[in-house]
Amino acid sequence: MPNELRIIHVCEDEKFINSAIEQFEYCFPGINSFYVLPISKDGKFIHVKSKSFVVKISNEELLTISLNLKTKYIVILHSLTPRFFDFVLHLPKSIIVIWFCFGFEVYSDQNYFKSKNLLDRITFQKFPGKDPSIKQKLKEQIRPFYRLIKPSLPFSYKEIKHKVFKRVNFFCCPFLEEYQSICKLIGITKPFFNFWYYPIELIADIDRSIKFPKTNLMVGNSGFKSLNHLDVFYKINNYPLANMDIIVPLNYGEPKYIQEVLLVGENDFSDKFKPLLDFMTLKDYNKILESVGVAILNNRRQQAVGNSIALLWFGAKLFLSNKNPFYSYLKRIGIYVFCYETELTAKNCTEFLSLDEIEHNRKTLFKELNKVHLSNLLKEQILKLNA
């Protein structure tokens, strides 16, 4: 490996970063530097584990670093928060920049993704988002032309963000369908870089046998309105679920939304409604996932991917929205996965996957997401950039 190659990682203190550290050090030991912006009030790390090459840094220090990077450096942005914008725009043009898209950068930005596209009918009625008005959109459109008359007019947030998107050399997503969706939404196409934060070995105990019986139905994976719990409850309320508890993870998310989900869930399903309100260890959580026969995640964007993979591995019959790019990815690789809009029926909701179908899903997921395969893919892509 060329001695001059260095990989600079810029990130916030998020739980995904530890896996990135492990994977990059496994593939490229000793050439990574992780610059981490804290998110806690006291400036201490909450998620990221300290190492000699993992450095806590301020926004001002990050900007200074951008002016001193050498030509052969590769910069990886783990997400793209506004805190990174100045850093990216001050990088020398010779530096290769890869944006590892987390999704919120686009799906949570109303300039690119409307609330009504994210939410199902009932959820949107109760929790409508506030999309830009026609006046705001028009003002944003004419702003570049008005600047010809008034050059001192500051750039808007959208204009700056667009500049950052254009400066990036590669868009990174875990699968092609998500990459295509992101490119379409922001109106910019850059070459595709493929990376998964969690190999299958980090998601589930791959040597653990399939557990029976499957006695639970699971809705969503968190307390965010983008999971559209209320619409799912309405759809399954009259299904014959006498022998199944309804597991609903709500131990993090939006407090007001969680309260509404609790109210509706308890009213609709009485003592069969089993919300998960407390944080638990991964081991304890996976025990619950092992008991799930049917899982319904009615999100219309890439979300809960780790949970979806774990549920499939443990043998759940998974229903996803056909508006979710992850559904299209799973169908493309041959996974037994089901469409929320067209296949969620009373009958389908009470018939579980066969042992052969579960084993097929496991074999397919392992082929796609095992650590060795993902490591080889990462090495190949980085070395090609450094050729």
Secondary structure per residue as TSV (DSSP state, phi and psi in degrees):
chain	resnum	aa	ss	phi	psi
A	1	M	-	360.0	132.8
A	2	P	-	-57.3	135.0
A	3	N	T	-64.8	-27.7
A	4	E	T	-77.5	-13.5
A	5	L	-	-67.9	126.9
A	6	R	E	-133.6	142.2
A	7	I	E	-114.6	117.6
A	8	I	E	-101.2	122.3
A	9	H	E	-107.7	130.4
A	10	V	E	-118.1	126.9
A	11	C	E	-155.9	165.1
A	12	E	E	-96.1	168.3
A	13	D	S	-75.1	82.6
A	14	E	-	-119.2	157.4
A	15	K	T	-66.3	-25.2
A	16	F	T	-69.9	-21.4
A	17	I	H	-66.9	-34.2
A	18	N	H	-59.8	-38.0
A	19	S	H	-67.6	-38.6
A	20	A	H	-63.1	-42.1
A	21	I	H	-58.7	-46.7
A	22	E	H	-62.4	-44.2
A	23	Q	H	-69.8	-43.8
A	24	F	H	-69.4	-36.4
A	25	E	H	-70.4	-31.6
A	26	Y	H	-65.2	-40.8
A	27	C	H	-84.9	-36.8
A	28	F	S	-135.0	69.8
A	29	P	T	-63.7	133.0
A	30	G	T	84.5	-0.5
A	31	I	-	-116.8	8.6
A	32	N	E	-100.8	141.1
A	33	S	E	-129.1	122.5
A	34	F	E	-105.3	117.1
A	35	Y	E	-102.5	115.4
A	36	V	E	-113.7	124.6
A	37	L	E	-90.3	120.0
A	38	P	-	-65.3	155.1
A	39	I	-	-117.6	-7.5
A	40	S	S	-85.3	156.0
A	41	K	T	-65.8	-33.2
A	42	D	T	-87.3	-0.5
A	43	G	-	79.6	5.0
A	44	K	-	-89.7	153.4
A	45	F	-	-69.9	137.7
A	46	I	S	-101.8	-41.5
A	47	H	S	-111.3	-47.0
A	48	V	S	-71.8	135.1
A	49	K	-	-87.8	131.7
A	50	S	-	-69.0	138.5
A	51	K	-	-144.9	170.7
A	52	S	T	-63.2	-29.6
A	53	F	T	-102.4	10.3
A	54	V	E	-109.4	110.9
A	55	V	E	-116.9	129.3
A	56	K	E	-75.5	136.2
A	57	I	-	-145.8	153.8
A	58	S	-	-97.2	168.1
A	59	N	H	-60.0	-40.5
A	60	E	H	-65.8	-43.2
A	61	E	H	-65.4	-36.3
A	62	L	H	-63.6	-41.5
A	63	L	H	-63.2	-38.9
A	64	T	H	-62.3	-40.6
A	65	I	H	-61.8	-37.9
A	66	S	H	-60.5	-26.4
A	67	L	T	-85.8	-5.8
A	68	N	T	-124.2	15.6
A	69	L	-	-81.9	146.9
A	70	K	-	-90.4	164.3
A	71	T	T	-55.7	-41.2
A	72	K	T	-80.4	-1.6
A	73	Y	E	-73.4	144.8
A	74	I	E	-112.6	129.7
A	75	V	E	-106.3	127.6
A	76	I	E	-114.6	124.4
A	77	L	E	-100.4	111.4
A	78	H	E	-86.0	93.4
A	79	S	S	82.5	178.6
A	80	L	-	-144.1	77.3
A	81	T	-	-84.6	161.8
A	82	P	G	-56.9	-23.2
A	83	R	G	-64.9	-18.1
A	84	F	G	-94.4	-11.2
A	85	F	H	-59.5	-50.5
A	86	D	H	-61.9	-41.1
A	87	F	H	-56.7	-48.5
A	88	V	H	-64.9	-44.5
A	89	L	H	-71.9	-16.5
A	90	H	T	-98.9	0.7
A	91	L	S	-70.2	142.6
A	92	P	-	-58.2	144.8
A	93	K	T	-63.5	-20.9
A	94	S	T	-74.7	-16.2
A	95	I	S	-78.2	128.8
A	96	I	E	-80.3	128.4
A	97	V	E	-118.3	128.4
A	98	I	E	-118.7	124.0
A	99	W	E	-97.6	112.8
A	100	F	E	-84.6	100.8
A	101	C	-	-73.7	125.9
A	102	F	-	-89.7	-18.1
A	103	G	S	107.9	-42.7
A	104	F	H	-62.3	-27.7
A	105	E	H	-58.6	-28.1
A	106	V	H	-110.6	-50.5
A	107	Y	H	-67.8	-26.0
A	108	S	T	-96.9	6.0
A	109	D	-	-107.0	112.4
A	110	Q	T	-67.9	-10.8
A	111	N	T	-69.9	-22.0
A	112	Y	T	-117.9	-27.5
A	113	F	S	-140.9	117.2
A	114	K	-	-76.3	145.5
A	115	S	H	-58.0	-38.1
A	116	K	H	-66.9	-19.4
A	117	N	H	-83.0	-18.9
A	118	L	H	-90.8	-29.3
A	119	L	S	-109.7	144.0
A	120	D	-	-78.7	174.2
A	121	R	H	-58.6	-54.2
A	122	I	H	-67.9	-42.8
A	123	T	H	-62.2	-41.5
A	124	F	H	-65.7	-35.9
A	125	Q	H	-64.1	-38.6
A	126	K	H	-88.8	-28.2
A	127	F	S	-133.3	62.1
A	128	P	-	-67.2	139.2
A	129	G	-	-82.0	168.8
A	130	K	-	-111.8	94.5
A	131	D	-	-81.6	157.3
A	132	P	-	-56.9	141.0
A	133	S	-	-74.4	167.1
A	134	I	H	-60.6	-38.4
A	135	K	H	-63.2	-43.5
A	136	Q	H	-64.2	-41.1
A	137	K	H	-63.9	-44.0
A	138	L	H	-63.4	-42.3
A	139	K	H	-61.4	-38.8
A	140	E	H	-68.2	-36.6
A	141	Q	H	-68.8	-38.4
A	142	I	H	-88.5	-6.7
A	143	R	H	-56.8	-46.2
A	144	P	H	-61.1	-34.6
A	145	F	H	-73.5	-37.6
A	146	Y	H	-65.5	-28.4
A	147	R	H	-68.2	-22.4
A	148	L	H	-64.2	-30.9
A	149	I	H	-86.8	-36.9
A	150	K	-	-124.9	84.7
A	151	P	T	-59.7	-23.6
A	152	S	T	-78.5	-4.1
A	153	L	-	-61.0	123.2
A	154	P	-	-63.2	152.3
A	155	F	-	-73.1	141.1
A	156	S	-	-76.3	167.8
A	157	Y	H	-58.3	-42.9
A	158	K	H	-64.4	-40.6
A	159	E	H	-64.2	-42.9
A	160	I	H	-64.6	-44.2
A	161	K	H	-62.3	-38.4
A	162	H	H	-63.5	-39.5
A	163	K	H	-61.4	-39.9
A	164	V	H	-65.3	-45.2
A	165	F	H	-56.9	-42.0
A	166	K	H	-70.0	-31.3
A	167	R	H	-71.1	-30.8
A	168	V	-	-63.3	140.4
A	169	N	S	-90.8	-32.7
A	170	F	E	-135.7	142.2
A	171	F	E	-101.7	127.6
A	172	C	E	-110.7	128.1
A	173	C	E	-139.2	161.1
A	174	P	S	-73.4	-21.5
A	175	F	S	-150.7	157.6
A	176	L	H	-61.3	-39.2
A	177	E	H	-62.4	-37.5
A	178	E	H	-68.6	-41.9
A	179	Y	H	-57.7	-46.1
A	180	Q	H	-63.4	-38.4
A	181	S	H	-64.2	-44.9
A	182	I	H	-63.2	-45.9
A	183	C	H	-58.8	-42.3
A	184	K	H	-65.9	-41.1
A	185	L	H	-68.3	-39.4
A	186	I	H	-93.2	-7.7
A	187	G	T	72.8	22.7
A	188	I	-	-135.6	136.6
A	189	T	-	-119.8	126.2
A	190	K	-	-126.7	163.4
A	191	P	-	-56.9	149.4
A	192	F	E	-85.8	131.9
A	193	F	E	-120.2	133.7
A	194	N	E	-108.0	124.4
A	195	F	-	-154.0	134.4
A	196	W	-	-110.4	129.3
A	197	Y	S	-69.6	-28.0
A	198	Y	S	-127.3	103.5
A	199	P	-	-59.7	157.4
A	200	I	H	-58.6	-31.3
A	201	E	H	-65.6	-23.7
A	202	L	H	-89.4	-12.5
A	203	I	H	-92.3	-40.3
A	204	A	S	-142.9	157.8
A	205	D	-	-76.4	100.0
A	206	I	T	-69.7	-16.0
A	207	D	T	-92.0	-3.4
A	208	R	S	-77.9	133.8
A	209	S	-	-71.9	161.5
A	210	I	-	-72.7	130.0
A	211	K	-	-98.4	135.3
A	212	F	-	-128.0	155.5
A	213	P	-	-82.7	163.7
A	214	K	-	-97.7	114.6
A	215	T	-	-116.9	-5.0
A	216	N	E	-119.5	154.7
A	217	L	E	-113.9	134.3
A	218	M	E	-116.5	136.7
A	219	V	E	-120.7	120.9
A	220	G	-	70.1	-178.3
A	221	N	S	-137.9	0.3
A	222	S	S	-166.6	177.1
A	223	G	B	-97.9	47.2
A	224	F	-	-108.2	142.3
A	225	K	G	-64.6	-20.6
A	226	S	G	-66.0	-11.4
A	227	L	G	-82.8	-12.7
A	228	N	-	54.1	46.4
A	229	H	H	-56.9	-42.0
A	230	L	H	-61.8	-36.6
A	231	D	H	-69.6	-37.6
A	232	V	H	-64.3	-46.4
A	233	F	H	-56.2	-44.5
A	234	Y	H	-61.7	-39.2
A	235	K	H	-71.4	-37.9
A	236	I	H	-98.9	1.1
A	237	N	T	-57.4	-34.4
A	238	N	T	-102.9	10.8
A	239	Y	S	-74.5	149.5
A	240	P	-	-77.9	84.0
A	241	L	-	-109.1	34.9
A	242	A	T	-57.5	-33.4
A	243	N	T	-99.1	11.6
A	244	M	-	-124.8	133.9
A	245	D	E	-83.9	152.9
A	246	I	E	-107.7	105.6
A	247	I	E	-88.7	127.0
A	248	V	E	-133.2	100.8
A	249	P	E	-66.9	120.3
A	250	L	-	-136.3	29.3
A	251	N	S	-83.3	1.7
A	252	Y	S	-158.5	156.0
A	253	G	B	144.6	-144.0
A	254	E	-	-99.9	114.6
A	255	P	H	-53.2	-46.3
A	256	K	H	-65.6	-38.7
A	257	Y	H	-67.7	-42.6
A	258	I	H	-58.7	-41.8
A	259	Q	H	-61.7	-39.1
A	260	E	H	-68.0	-40.6
A	261	V	H	-62.8	-41.5
A	262	L	H	-62.4	-44.0
A	263	L	H	-62.7	-48.8
A	264	V	H	-69.4	-41.4
A	265	G	H	-61.9	-44.9
A	266	E	H	-66.7	-36.3
A	267	N	H	-69.7	-40.3
A	268	D	H	-78.8	-36.4
A	269	F	H	-120.7	-2.6
A	270	S	G	54.5	-131.0
A	271	D	G	-76.3	-4.3
A	272	K	G	-79.8	-15.8
A	273	F	E	-80.6	117.7
A	274	K	E	-123.1	82.4
A	275	P	E	-73.2	145.0
A	276	L	E	-101.4	109.2
A	277	L	-	-107.7	-15.7
A	278	D	S	-109.8	147.1
A	279	F	-	-66.6	145.0
A	280	M	-	-138.6	163.2
A	281	T	-	-68.3	158.8
A	282	L	H	-59.8	-37.8
A	283	K	H	-61.4	-45.9
A	284	D	H	-68.2	-38.6
A	285	Y	H	-65.2	-41.7
A	286	N	H	-64.8	-30.6
A	287	K	H	-62.2	-37.5
A	288	I	H	-68.8	-43.9
A	289	L	H	-60.9	-33.3
A	290	E	H	-64.2	-23.7
A	291	S	T	-89.6	-2.6
A	292	V	E	-84.6	123.3
A	293	G	E	-92.6	-33.9
A	294	V	E	-134.1	132.2
A	295	A	E	-125.6	134.1
A	296	I	E	-123.4	115.2
A	297	L	E	-122.4	100.6
A	298	N	-	-94.2	47.8
A	299	N	-	-96.6	143.9
A	300	R	S	-102.8	14.2
A	301	R	S	-137.7	169.0
A	302	Q	S	-65.2	114.4
A	303	Q	-	-163.1	148.3
A	304	A	-	60.3	33.0
A	305	V	H	-64.5	-43.9
A	306	G	H	-60.5	-44.2
A	307	N	H	-62.7	-41.8
A	308	S	H	-62.0	-44.4
A	309	I	H	-64.3	-43.3
A	310	A	H	-61.7	-43.8
A	311	L	H	-61.4	-43.4
A	312	L	H	-63.3	-41.9
A	313	W	H	-63.5	-39.4
A	314	F	H	-78.8	-10.1
A	315	G	T	109.4	15.9
A	316	A	-	-78.1	150.5
A	317	K	E	-87.2	111.8
A	318	L	E	-102.0	127.0
A	319	F	E	-108.3	123.7
A	320	L	E	-125.3	155.1
A	321	S	-	-69.6	139.0
A	322	N	T	-72.7	-3.8
A	323	K	T	-86.3	-9.1
A	324	N	S	-88.8	120.4
A	325	P	H	-56.6	-26.7
A	326	F	H	-66.3	-32.9
A	327	Y	H	-60.7	-45.7
A	328	S	H	-63.4	-38.7
A	329	Y	H	-62.7	-47.7
A	330	L	H	-62.8	-40.1
A	331	K	H	-63.7	-40.0
A	332	R	H	-63.3	-38.3
A	333	I	H	-86.7	-1.4
A	334	G	T	95.3	19.5
A	335	I	-	-76.9	143.1
A	336	Y	-	-75.1	98.1
A	337	V	-	-136.2	153.3
A	338	F	E	-125.6	150.8
A	339	C	E	-87.2	124.5
A	340	Y	H	-61.3	-43.2
A	341	E	H	-69.2	-37.4
A	342	T	H	-115.0	-17.8
A	343	E	H	-116.6	-6.9
A	344	L	-	-81.1	101.2
A	345	T	-	-127.8	168.7
A	346	A	T	-57.5	-40.2
A	347	K	T	-69.0	-49.6
A	348	N	G	-63.4	-27.3
A	349	C	G	-76.5	-13.5
A	350	T	G	-116.9	3.6
A	351	E	-	-110.2	122.3
A	352	F	-	-92.6	170.6
A	353	L	-	-67.6	147.0
A	354	S	-	-77.4	165.3
A	355	L	H	-59.9	-40.1
A	356	D	H	-63.1	-39.9
A	357	E	H	-67.8	-40.3
A	358	I	H	-63.5	-45.0
A	359	E	H	-65.8	-35.4
A	360	H	H	-62.7	-45.4
A	361	N	H	-61.4	-42.1
A	362	R	H	-61.3	-46.8
A	363	K	H	-61.4	-42.4
A	364	T	H	-67.6	-45.2
A	365	L	H	-63.6	-41.0
A	366	F	H	-64.6	-40.0
A	367	K	H	-61.1	-40.0
A	368	E	H	-79.0	-34.7
A	369	L	H	-124.6	12.9
A	370	N	-	-71.7	154.7
A	371	K	H	-60.0	-41.1
A	372	V	H	-64.4	-45.4
A	373	H	H	-62.0	-45.8
A	374	L	H	-67.7	-34.5
A	375	S	H	-65.5	-44.1
A	376	N	H	-62.9	-38.9
A	377	L	H	-65.1	-42.8
A	378	L	H	-64.5	-46.1
A	379	K	H	-58.8	-46.5
A	380	E	H	-59.4	-43.7
A	381	Q	H	-69.4	-44.2
A	382	I	H	-67.3	-43.7
A	383	L	H	-65.6	-31.9
A	384	K	H	-66.6	-37.8
A	385	L	H	-67.2	-29.7
A	386	N	T	-94.1	3.2
A	387	A	-	-67.3	360.0
